[in-house]
Amino acid sequence: MVHLISEADLVVLLAHGLGARGDLPLPATALAIGAAIAVVVSAVAMMVAWTDSAFEELAIGRRGPRVGASPMRLALVFTRLVGVVLFAMTLFAAFTVTDNVAENISVRMVYVFYWVVLPLSAVVLGDLWRLFSPFEAVASVLEFFRSSTQQDDGVEDQSGALWGVAVALLAFLWLELAYHKPASAVMISWYLATYAAWMIIGTVIGRRRWLRANDPLGILVGLFAAIAPIHVYEGRLRFRWPLTGLARVIPRRGLAAVVLVVLAGTSFDGVSRTGMWADLMGDSRGWSATGLRTVGLVFTIAVATTLYLLAIRFMRTITSSTRDDLEDVLALSLVPVAVGYAIAHYFSLAVFESQFLIIQASDPLSKGWDLFGTGGWFTNYTVVSTTTIAWAQAGGIIVGHLAGVVIGHDRAVKVLPKKHSVDAQLGLVLVMATFTVIGLLIMVNA
């Protein structure tokens, strides 16, 4: 008997089942205050002892084994073919299979595999989307039919802005967190179709260079992958200290918007599960509920953006900096925070819903198949305890903010005048501490 859940149950699971306050041995307020103090103390210690940027050199890392060109090409052909099959199956299922989450695999593929598993795996394993992206496969096919003089070097276009990427990610977050039927395969099908059309048309016109600069999922996974301890540099696998790769990310215009949309959107996910929000929603249903959640999502993003821009304004005032990209440079410090929030809000979803996804993988088009022999499997809800979940969530938020302070300090001493690089960071450190408190309080009250 296949053990699956209803659409209503999935909507609850999309709340990402945060651990109860009783799962942690410390009261919520004490934990939040202690974590904020840890962030401030760590920042002060770095300001005193760490006066020069070090991450850009460390980001290159130590050389690993060299993989031959032919094996690398064959591996890429295989991974991108798998990526094409997965995306095509997801899109086909969204359009053709019954609009029921127990039968339509597209819901879990989008919300679990593409939005959670892939980006978080990239934090450890590197840029997986570049390996499995179906649009990279499209770019490769186009290049194959072009003459050698037309080959694209694959280097990202660093001159363009990321505003379109931020809007696309906001649209997805609206579908997930504000729309009253987030598990609707109809809405998912049209979002995927629009996304695919945008990527394919852009790749046909602008080639791989355009794709790598404008793919929303590619940009997000790439940012998370910059934290990873492994990466490919000049055709060779390299090993480096975690976080250091962020120092080599080019801060294009709109990068801050991308990171803040993701970070604040995930925060709103937690806010929308609190008792306060439930009281505000009352008996709202349908489009009325969608409207309220949309206002809440936009308001949360606006608050996070305001706090961050105030910290940047303080930096500019202290240093008299004339850099017009300072908010995008320092936005790299928010990437680990976004990762921490993703762990806090999506950990339980990944643990339990990935098991459902494996079950559905045996019959992705609801034809009665059992391709991999997993159709009769059951979800193991005891694979992790509620205490483990709670600690993983709290740890994600705390470690994410501490890591954000580290990368923020490294970038600050790199781009700010030496005599002001310490005191100018105080505003950003206070914002980090504030985000820590808010994140933990949301987590334990959701």
C-alpha positions as CSV (number, residue, x, y, z in Angstrom):
1,M,0.0,0.0,0.0
2,V,1.5,3.3,-1.0
3,H,1.5,5.8,1.8
4,L,0.9,9.3,0.4
5,I,-0.8,12.4,1.7
6,S,-3.6,14.6,0.6
7,E,-3.3,18.1,-0.9
8,A,-4.5,19.6,2.4
9,D,-1.8,17.7,4.3
10,L,0.9,18.9,1.9
11,V,-0.1,22.5,2.5
12,V,0.5,21.8,6.2
13,L,3.8,20.2,5.4
14,L,4.7,23.2,3.3
15,A,4.7,25.0,6.6
16,H,7.9,23.0,7.1
17,G,6.9,21.6,10.5
18,L,9.1,23.6,12.9
19,G,10.1,21.9,16.2
20,A,8.2,22.9,19.3
21,R,9.7,25.1,21.9
22,G,9.8,22.2,24.3
23,D,12.3,20.4,22.0
24,L,15.0,22.7,23.0
25,P,16.6,22.7,26.5
26,L,16.6,26.5,26.7
27,P,13.8,29.0,26.9
28,A,13.2,30.7,23.5
29,T,14.1,34.2,24.8
30,A,17.3,33.0,26.5
31,L,18.3,31.1,23.3
32,A,17.7,34.2,21.1
33,I,19.5,36.6,23.4
34,G,22.5,34.2,23.8
35,A,22.7,33.7,20.1
36,A,22.6,37.5,19.4
37,I,25.4,38.0,22.0
38,A,27.5,35.3,20.3
39,V,27.1,37.1,17.0
40,V,28.1,40.5,18.4
41,V,31.1,39.0,20.4
42,S,32.3,37.1,17.4
43,A,32.1,40.2,15.2
44,V,34.1,42.3,17.7
45,A,36.8,39.6,18.0
46,M,37.2,39.6,14.3
47,M,37.3,43.4,14.1
48,V,40.2,43.4,16.5
49,A,42.2,40.4,15.2
50,W,41.4,40.3,11.5
51,T,42.4,43.4,9.6
52,D,43.1,42.2,6.1
53,S,40.9,40.3,3.6
54,A,42.0,36.7,3.2
55,F,39.2,34.9,1.5
56,E,39.9,35.7,-2.2
57,E,43.2,33.8,-2.2
58,L,41.8,31.0,-0.1
59,A,38.8,30.6,-2.4
60,I,41.0,29.1,-5.2
61,G,41.8,26.2,-2.9
62,R,44.1,23.3,-3.2
63,R,44.3,21.3,-6.4
64,G,42.4,18.0,-6.6
65,P,42.6,15.3,-9.3
66,R,42.5,16.4,-12.9
67,V,39.7,14.9,-14.9
68,G,40.4,14.4,-18.6
69,A,38.4,16.5,-21.1
70,S,36.7,13.4,-22.7
71,P,35.5,11.9,-19.4
72,M,34.3,15.3,-18.3
73,R,32.3,15.8,-21.5
74,L,30.8,12.4,-21.2
75,A,29.8,13.0,-17.6
76,L,28.2,16.3,-18.5
77,V,26.3,14.7,-21.3
78,F,24.9,12.1,-18.9
79,T,24.0,14.6,-16.1
80,R,22.4,17.1,-18.4
81,L,20.4,14.3,-20.1
82,V,19.2,13.3,-16.6
83,G,18.4,16.9,-16.0
84,V,16.3,17.2,-19.2
85,V,14.4,14.0,-18.4
86,L,13.6,15.1,-14.8
87,F,12.5,18.6,-15.9
88,A,10.5,17.3,-18.9
89,M,8.8,14.6,-16.6
90,T,8.0,17.3,-14.1
91,L,6.4,19.6,-16.7
92,F,4.6,16.8,-18.4
93,A,3.2,15.5,-15.1
94,A,2.1,19.0,-14.1
95,F,0.0,19.4,-17.3
96,T,-1.4,15.9,-17.7
97,V,-1.6,14.0,-14.4
98,T,-4.6,14.5,-12.1
99,D,-4.4,17.7,-10.0
100,N,-3.9,15.7,-6.8
101,V,-0.7,15.8,-4.8
102,A,-0.9,12.1,-4.0
103,E,-0.6,11.3,-7.8
104,N,1.1,14.3,-9.3
105,I,4.8,14.2,-8.7
106,S,5.4,17.8,-10.1
107,V,4.4,19.3,-6.7
108,R,7.1,17.6,-4.8
109,M,9.6,17.9,-7.6
110,V,9.2,21.7,-7.5
111,Y,8.9,22.4,-3.8
112,V,11.1,19.6,-2.5
113,F,13.7,18.7,-5.1
114,Y,14.3,21.9,-7.1
115,W,13.6,24.4,-4.3
116,V,15.1,22.6,-1.2
117,V,17.2,19.5,-1.9
118,L,19.2,20.9,-4.9
119,P,20.2,24.3,-3.4
120,L,21.0,22.9,0.1
121,S,23.0,20.0,-1.5
122,A,25.0,22.6,-3.4
123,V,26.2,24.0,0.0
124,V,28.2,20.8,0.4
125,L,28.7,19.4,-3.2
126,G,29.0,22.6,-5.3
127,D,27.0,23.9,-8.2
128,L,24.8,20.9,-9.0
129,W,22.4,22.9,-11.1
130,R,25.1,23.6,-13.6
131,L,25.6,19.8,-14.0
132,F,21.9,18.9,-14.3
133,S,20.3,22.1,-15.8
134,P,18.2,21.2,-18.9
135,F,18.9,24.7,-20.1
136,E,22.6,24.0,-20.0
137,A,21.8,21.1,-22.3
138,V,20.0,23.4,-24.7
139,A,23.0,25.7,-24.7
140,S,25.3,22.7,-25.4
141,V,23.1,21.6,-28.4
142,L,23.1,25.1,-29.8
143,E,26.9,25.3,-29.6
144,F,27.3,21.9,-31.3
145,F,25.5,23.2,-34.4
146,R,27.5,26.5,-34.5
147,S,30.9,26.9,-36.0
148,S,33.9,27.0,-33.8
149,T,34.2,30.8,-34.2
150,Q,30.7,31.1,-32.6
151,Q,31.5,29.0,-29.6
152,D,30.6,30.6,-26.3
153,D,33.1,30.6,-23.5
154,G,30.4,30.0,-20.9
155,V,31.6,32.9,-18.8
156,E,28.7,34.8,-17.1
157,D,27.8,38.3,-18.3
158,Q,28.8,40.4,-15.3
159,S,27.5,43.6,-16.8
160,G,23.8,42.9,-16.5
161,A,21.7,43.4,-13.4
162,L,19.8,40.8,-11.4
163,W,16.5,42.6,-11.0
164,G,14.7,40.1,-13.3
165,V,16.1,37.2,-11.3
166,A,14.8,38.8,-8.1
167,V,11.3,39.2,-9.6
168,A,11.2,35.6,-10.8
169,L,12.2,34.3,-7.3
170,L,9.6,36.6,-5.8
171,A,6.9,35.2,-8.1
172,F,7.9,31.7,-7.0
173,L,7.7,32.6,-3.3
174,W,4.3,34.2,-3.9
175,L,3.1,30.9,-5.4
176,E,4.5,28.9,-2.5
177,L,3.7,31.2,0.4
178,A,0.8,33.5,-0.6
179,Y,-1.3,31.8,-3.2
180,H,-4.2,29.9,-1.6
181,K,-3.6,26.7,-3.5
182,P,0.2,26.3,-3.5
183,A,-0.1,22.6,-4.4
184,S,-2.1,23.3,-7.5
185,A,-0.5,21.4,-10.4
186,V,-2.2,23.8,-12.8
187,M,-0.4,26.9,-11.3
188,I,2.9,24.9,-11.1
189,S,2.5,23.8,-14.8
190,W,2.2,27.4,-16.0
191,Y,5.0,28.7,-13.8
192,L,7.3,25.9,-15.1
193,A,6.2,26.5,-18.7
194,T,6.9,30.3,-18.4
195,Y,10.2,29.7,-16.7
196,A,11.3,27.2,-19.4
197,A,10.2,29.4,-22.3
198,W,12.1,32.4,-20.8
199,M,15.3,30.3,-20.3
200,I,15.2,28.7,-23.8
201,I,14.4,31.9,-25.7
202,G,17.1,33.8,-23.8
203,T,19.6,31.0,-24.4
204,V,18.8,30.9,-28.1
205,I,19.4,34.6,-28.4
206,G,22.1,35.2,-25.8
207,R,23.7,31.7,-25.6
208,R,25.2,30.2,-22.5
209,R,26.6,33.6,-21.3
210,W,23.1,34.9,-21.0
211,L,21.8,31.8,-19.4
212,R,24.3,31.8,-16.6
213,A,23.6,35.4,-15.8
214,N,19.8,35.2,-15.8
215,D,18.6,31.8,-14.7
216,P,16.9,32.4,-11.3
217,L,17.5,28.8,-10.0
218,G,21.1,28.9,-11.4
219,I,21.9,32.2,-9.6
220,L,20.5,30.9,-6.3
221,V,22.2,27.5,-6.5
222,G,25.4,29.3,-7.6
223,L,25.3,31.5,-4.5
224,F,24.8,28.6,-2.2
225,A,27.5,26.6,-4.0
226,A,30.0,29.4,-3.3
227,I,29.9,28.2,0.3
228,A,30.9,24.7,-0.7
229,P,34.3,23.3,0.2
230,I,34.7,21.9,-3.4
231,H,34.5,23.6,-6.7
232,V,35.9,23.5,-10.2
233,Y,38.5,26.0,-11.2
234,E,40.3,26.1,-14.6
235,G,39.0,22.6,-15.4
236,R,40.3,21.1,-12.2
237,L,38.6,20.0,-9.0
238,R,39.7,22.0,-6.0
239,F,39.2,21.9,-2.3
240,R,38.9,25.1,-0.2
241,W,37.7,26.3,3.2
242,P,33.9,26.7,3.4
243,L,32.5,30.2,2.9
244,T,35.7,31.5,1.1
245,G,34.1,31.0,-2.4
246,L,31.7,33.9,-1.7
247,A,34.7,36.3,-1.9
248,R,35.0,35.5,-5.6
249,V,31.4,36.1,-6.4
250,I,31.0,39.2,-8.6
251,P,28.4,41.5,-6.9
252,R,26.2,42.5,-9.8
253,R,23.5,45.1,-9.5
254,G,20.5,43.6,-7.8
255,L,22.3,40.9,-5.9
256,A,21.1,42.4,-2.6
257,A,17.5,42.2,-3.9
258,V,17.9,38.5,-4.9
259,V,19.3,37.5,-1.4
260,L,16.8,39.7,0.5
261,V,13.9,38.3,-1.4
262,V,14.9,34.7,-0.6
263,L,15.9,35.4,3.0
264,A,12.8,37.5,3.8
265,G,10.5,35.1,1.9
266,T,11.7,32.2,4.0
267,S,11.2,34.4,7.2
268,F,7.6,35.1,6.1
269,D,7.1,31.3,5.8
270,G,7.8,31.1,9.6
271,V,5.8,34.2,10.4
272,S,2.7,32.8,8.6
273,R,2.8,29.7,10.9
274,T,2.6,31.7,14.2
275,G,-0.5,32.2,16.3
276,M,-0.4,35.9,15.7
277,W,-0.6,35.4,12.0
278,A,-3.5,32.9,12.4
279,D,-5.4,35.5,14.4
280,L,-4.8,38.1,11.7
281,M,-6.0,35.7,9.0
282,G,-9.1,34.8,10.9
283,D,-11.5,33.0,8.6
284,S,-10.0,34.3,5.3
285,R,-10.2,31.8,2.5
286,G,-9.4,31.7,-1.2
287,W,-8.3,35.0,-2.8
288,S,-9.0,36.9,0.4
289,A,-6.3,34.8,2.1
290,T,-4.1,35.2,-0.9
291,G,-4.4,39.0,-0.7
292,L,-3.5,39.0,3.1
293,R,-0.5,36.7,2.6
294,T,0.7,38.8,-0.3
295,V,0.7,41.9,1.8
296,G,2.5,40.0,4.6
297,L,5.1,38.7,2.2
298,V,5.8,42.1,0.7
299,F,5.8,43.7,4.2
300,T,8.4,41.1,5.5
301,I,10.6,41.7,2.5
302,A,10.3,45.5,3.0
303,V,11.2,45.3,6.7
304,A,14.3,43.1,6.0
305,T,15.4,45.4,3.1
306,T,14.9,48.5,5.2
307,L,17.0,47.2,8.1
308,Y,19.8,46.1,5.7
309,L,19.8,49.4,3.7
310,L,19.9,51.4,7.0
311,A,23.1,49.4,7.9
312,I,24.6,50.2,4.5
313,R,23.6,53.9,4.8
314,F,25.4,53.9,8.2
315,M,28.5,52.5,6.5
316,R,28.5,55.1,3.8
317,T,28.1,57.9,6.4
318,I,31.0,56.6,8.5
319,T,33.3,56.0,5.6
320,S,32.2,58.6,3.1
321,S,32.3,55.8,0.6
322,T,31.3,56.7,-2.9
323,R,30.9,53.1,-4.1
324,D,27.4,52.7,-5.6
325,D,27.5,48.9,-5.3
326,L,28.2,48.7,-1.5
327,E,24.8,47.1,-0.8
328,D,25.5,44.4,-3.4
329,V,29.0,43.7,-2.2
330,L,27.9,43.3,1.5
331,A,24.9,41.3,0.4
332,L,27.3,38.3,0.2
333,S,27.2,38.3,4.0
334,L,23.5,37.5,3.9
335,V,24.0,34.4,1.7
336,P,25.0,32.1,4.7
337,V,22.0,33.6,6.6
338,A,19.7,32.6,3.8
339,V,21.2,29.1,3.9
340,G,20.6,29.0,7.7
341,Y,17.0,30.1,7.3
342,A,16.5,27.5,4.6
343,I,17.7,24.8,6.9
344,A,15.5,26.1,9.7
345,H,12.4,26.2,7.7
346,Y,12.9,23.4,5.2
347,F,14.7,20.7,7.2
348,S,11.7,18.6,8.2
349,L,10.1,19.1,4.8
350,A,13.3,17.7,3.2
351,V,13.5,14.7,5.6
352,F,9.9,13.6,5.2
353,E,8.8,14.8,1.8
354,S,12.0,13.4,0.1
355,Q,10.7,10.0,1.2
356,F,7.4,10.6,-0.5
357,L,9.3,11.8,-3.6
358,I,11.2,8.5,-3.7
359,I,7.9,6.6,-3.5
360,Q,6.4,8.7,-6.4
361,A,9.5,8.3,-8.5
362,S,8.4,4.7,-9.3
363,D,5.2,6.0,-10.9
364,P,5.9,9.6,-11.9
365,L,3.1,9.8,-14.4
366,S,0.5,7.9,-12.3
367,K,0.3,4.9,-14.7
368,G,0.4,2.2,-12.1
369,W,4.1,1.6,-12.6
370,D,6.7,0.5,-10.1
371,L,9.9,1.4,-11.9
372,F,12.3,1.3,-9.0
373,G,10.4,-1.0,-6.6
374,T,9.7,1.9,-4.2
375,G,5.9,2.1,-4.9
376,G,5.1,0.2,-1.8
377,W,7.4,2.0,0.6
378,F,6.2,3.9,3.6
379,T,7.4,7.2,5.1
380,N,9.4,6.8,8.2
381,Y,8.5,9.6,10.5
382,T,10.9,8.4,13.2
383,V,14.0,8.7,11.1
384,V,14.8,11.9,13.0
385,S,13.4,13.0,16.4
386,T,11.7,16.3,17.0
387,T,14.6,17.3,19.2
388,T,17.0,16.7,16.3
389,I,14.8,18.7,14.0
390,A,14.6,21.6,16.5
391,W,18.4,21.6,17.1
392,A,19.1,21.5,13.3
393,Q,16.8,24.5,12.8
394,A,18.2,26.5,15.7
395,G,21.7,25.6,14.6
396,G,21.0,26.6,11.0
397,I,19.9,30.1,12.2
398,I,22.8,30.6,14.6
399,V,25.6,29.2,12.5
400,G,24.2,31.0,9.4
401,H,24.4,34.4,11.2
402,L,27.9,33.7,12.6
403,A,29.0,32.7,9.1
404,G,27.4,35.9,7.7
405,V,29.4,38.0,10.1
406,V,32.6,36.3,9.0
407,I,32.1,36.9,5.3
408,G,30.7,40.4,5.9
409,H,33.9,41.3,7.8
410,D,36.1,39.9,5.1
411,R,34.3,41.9,2.4
412,A,34.2,45.1,4.6
413,V,38.0,45.2,5.2
414,K,38.4,44.6,1.5
415,V,36.2,47.4,0.1
416,L,36.2,50.0,2.9
417,P,38.9,52.4,4.0
418,K,41.2,50.8,6.6
419,K,40.6,53.5,9.2
420,H,36.9,53.1,9.1
421,S,36.5,49.4,8.3
422,V,35.8,48.4,11.9
423,D,33.4,51.0,13.2
424,A,31.5,51.1,9.9
425,Q,30.5,47.4,10.4
426,L,28.6,48.1,13.6
427,G,25.3,48.7,11.8
428,L,25.6,45.5,9.9
429,V,26.5,43.5,13.0
430,L,23.5,44.9,14.8
431,V,21.3,43.9,11.9
432,M,22.7,40.4,12.0
433,A,22.0,40.2,15.7
434,T,18.5,41.5,15.2
435,F,17.9,38.9,12.4
436,T,19.2,36.2,14.7
437,V,16.7,37.1,17.5
438,I,13.8,37.4,15.1
439,G,14.6,34.2,13.3
440,L,14.9,32.1,16.5
441,L,11.7,33.6,18.0
442,I,9.8,32.9,14.8
443,M,11.1,29.4,14.8
444,V,10.0,28.5,18.3
445,N,6.6,30.2,18.0
446,A,5.7,28.7,14.6
